[in-house]
Amino acid sequence: MIAWLAERRRFQRQPVLGDESQALSRWTRRTYIHMDVFNRLLGRVLLILLTIWAIVMVAPDFYRLLRPLDSFGFYANGDGLITDVRGPFADELASPAWRAGMREGDRLDLGKMRCFPVDTLRCATALAALGGAPLVGDRRDGEVWLTAAGDKPSRKVEVVAETPPFSGWAAAVLPLDQIAALLVILAAAWLVWTRPGGMTWGFFLFVQWFNPGQSYEYYALLQYSPKALLTQNFAGYVAQGAGFAGFLLFAMRAPRDQCSPRWRTIERTLPTIGVLLVVLLALSSANVFGYPAEIVTRAGILSGLLVAACAFAILLARRGEHPPADYQRLRWVIWGCLIGLPSLSLADLAQQTTLLADVWGSNPLADEGWDFVRLINGVLCLFVFEATRRPLVVSVAIPLRRVTILGLLLSAPTLFLHEQAEHVKEWLRESLTLPSWVWVVLASIVLFALSRLHELAVHRADRYFNRAFARAGEDLGKAILQAHDFATIETHLVGGVQKRLGLASASLFRKEGAAFRRGAIAGGWSEQGIETLEPDEHLQRGLDARTPFAIKGDVAKRNHLPDGPMRPVLGLPIATRFDIYALALYGAHAAGNDLNHDERATLAAIGELAGEVWTRLDHDLLRQRIALLESKLQSTESNLTATPNASAT
């Protein structure tokens, strides 16, 4: 890059003649092309490295299904105040911290536990107790310094981590969290790989850190090297700051990676905002250097809620900037933010601070419950992924309905397990002694049963909410069955479908030889639209299959079909298994959302019915022609018979 700039300055200093100007122009174009290729290559290398880092952080936690991590058995907030000495153990007597003499209300001596020097046991313990990584490796030793309190002097406590009892609920939630995290990371990376730009990069930087995955195993491995763990912590703060700024960039550019002029000033300030957030988040590590940091830690996590609120406000303000199709895509992003962002911030507040415990008197959910809440963040990632990669999306009400049903199905067992977990554990411990793999199998069976129940509930709900559309399909089917001519069928297939479904366009092309000619009725098509359609290979494959088929933008362009909001998205052959009579083309909804699965299925049924009626009318017409020909033949035969008789006379 530096060499290119120097060479460019050298050319600029020299007098430029006509031929030299053309040569310089060609040289500049070639250089820009080379620089563009270099930047793309550099961006892909960076994308691969960041994706690997994100996967390495979450993938090791699958091992916890086979071998759970150990725990010291106590929790301390950012100021060093010990808020719990039971931890993940069944009771306090099983906690190593309790047996070592630690009690709730004790306070860590941050000055004596600070990480100077770094490679010490007390620094490693401080990073585990104060750094948001409460789980440690196998039988780790801990060196805890407590301040003087009442009649207790300042003292050092040595504690050895032990393995807490295996939780069946954790066995069910952990794989869901990790699988969702891996899918989210890979999906965001795929968007950047296929659609590089500020919008996709901003979303990827956010997802790289803020995903449903757990990283306890990764941090437990780093605890063996405090320097590596400190480096990871500060790299994480940079990633979080970049993720927050990246998500604001995404909110200003979604869904077409375009920023309108009124947002460009804010866009230019995003690097500064990211740096300020990195500084705020990094200050939360002050406790491992001897300074209280609970307030700073809360502020850093609450900044995530502030960023979410700002992103949500930006998305709402941008609704009027887009045509109908992009507006529907933006609605997906808005609802994803509304559902997914608060869940992640609340889980971080509950697991990394004592704010929620101070508000409610105790933590409203166990750690496993908050790990399950993190899954809700996957809704945001799913909605954004669909809205980014698809030029047309179905109504956001459909996925929202399905997510709501899933949440209702899971809320009851979640509440039961949270309230009755201890009783269930005690009963199972007294009644059964099962290995870990059995719990994994049982959890898999429960998840399968819930998935089947969710599928059935979604089907019932779709039938209920789509009953008006189902009635419209039945009415159109009855009207087509009663049709007495081809023009009536065309009227129902074009005007009737467009009106009842609220489509932006609809048309019908009748088959004439190898081509198709457009009928007199074409809803939403301009007069300059094509009159004769000669299907290309893609359209012909759809016609030969005799089933509805999707029409993408490149296919519509090759066949000279309308573009923009009127572009057909569905081709419906009007045919039987033996013959093809016509091809109906339907656009998306006038509101901008795509045809959903039920609408496509209903149109397929209407198309089959229209093909049968078309066959009946064709047969009726053929019988009429045969009857007419037979009548003419009989008349001719009668005339021929009468003529000889007349001659004989």
ABEGO torsion letter per residue (X at the ends): XAAAAAAAAAAAABBBBAAAAAAAAAAAAAAAAAAAAAAAAAAAAAAAAAAAAAAAAAAAAAAAAABBBBBAGBBBBAAGBBABAAEABABAAABAAAAAGBBBGBBBBAAAABBOBABBAAAAAAAAAAAGBABBBBGBBBBBBBBBBEABBBBBBBBBBBBBBBBAAAAAAAAAAAAAAAAAAAAAAAAAAABBEAAAAAAAAAAAABBABBAAAAAAAAAABAAAAAAAAAAAAAAAAAAAAAAAAAAAAOAAGBBBAAAAAAAAAAAAAAAAAAAAAAAAAAAAAGBBAAAAAAAAAAAAAAAAAAAAAAAAAAAAABBAAAAAAAAAAAAAAAAAAAAAAAAAAAAABAAAAAAAGBBABBAAAAAAAAAAAAAAAAAAAAAAABABBBBAAAAAAAAAAAAAAAAAAAAAAAAAAAAAAAAAAAABBBBAAAAAAAAAAAAAAAAAAAAAAAAAAAAAAAAAAAAAAAAAAAAAAABABAAAAAAAAAAAAAAAAGBABBBBBBBBEABBBBBABBBGBBAABBABBBBBAAAAAAAAAGBBBBBBAAAAAAAGBBBEAABBABBBBBBBAABBABBBBBBBBAAGBBBBAAAAAAAAAAAAAAAAAAAAAAAAAAAAAAAAAAAAAAAAAAAAAAAAAAAAX
